[in-house]
Amino acid sequence: MSSVSALAQRLAVVAGFENPQVSLEQYRTPPELAARLVHDADLQGDIDGRFVIDLGTGTGMLALAAALRGPTGVVGIDIDPDPLSTARDNEGRVGTVADISWLRADATDAPLDTGERTTVVMNPPFGAQDRNEHADRAFLATAARLGDVSYSVHNAGSRAFVESFAADNEGTVTRKFRAELDLPPQFEFHAEDSHTVETEIFRIEWD
C-alpha cells in the first residue's frame, strides 16, 4: 500500500472545473484531502476488494483515488456533464487500472444497486449557498441506501448533525478526523487569493 503522500502525488495531475457552478458548490477536492480520506478507508478494509461509489464526483478526484487502491469497481456520479468529461480525461492522466464508470445522474437519487459490499465516498455540498441549506443531508441519505459504509466530508462543527442523522437512519459513526480544505478563488465574490475551510471526515456504518 502506498503512503498518503505518494497517493496525493498521483492525484496532483487531476484537473479541476473549467466552468464551476456556484449553485452546485463545485470545487476541486484537494489531492491531499482525497488521499487522506481514501488511505484511511483502505486501512479500515473499505476500498480493496470492495465496490466504491463517489457521489457528486465532479472531476473525479475521490473516485480516482479509490481506483488506485484495488476496488472491484468504481462509479463516479454527477449531475453536470461537463466535469464528467473532465473526469474521463483525468482517468487517463492518473492511469488507473480498476474499472471506472462515469454516470450522469442526480447523486441524491442515484439509479444504482450494486448487489455487493459497497463503500460510498463523497465531498458533498456544504449548503453554503441560498436555497441549498442542508444539501449534505440528501447525500447522506443516498449513502445509507447504496452502501454499508460511507466516508463523507463536512464543515467543521457538523459532528452533532452527522451523528444524529446516522442514528435516525440505522447508521453509526465509527471514525471521525479533521482535515483542511484549501479552496482557490474561482468565483467573483471571492476576495482572497485562497481560503482554507476546516472540515471533518466521518466514517459511517449503515445497517
Disulfide bonds with the S-S distance in Angstrom:
none
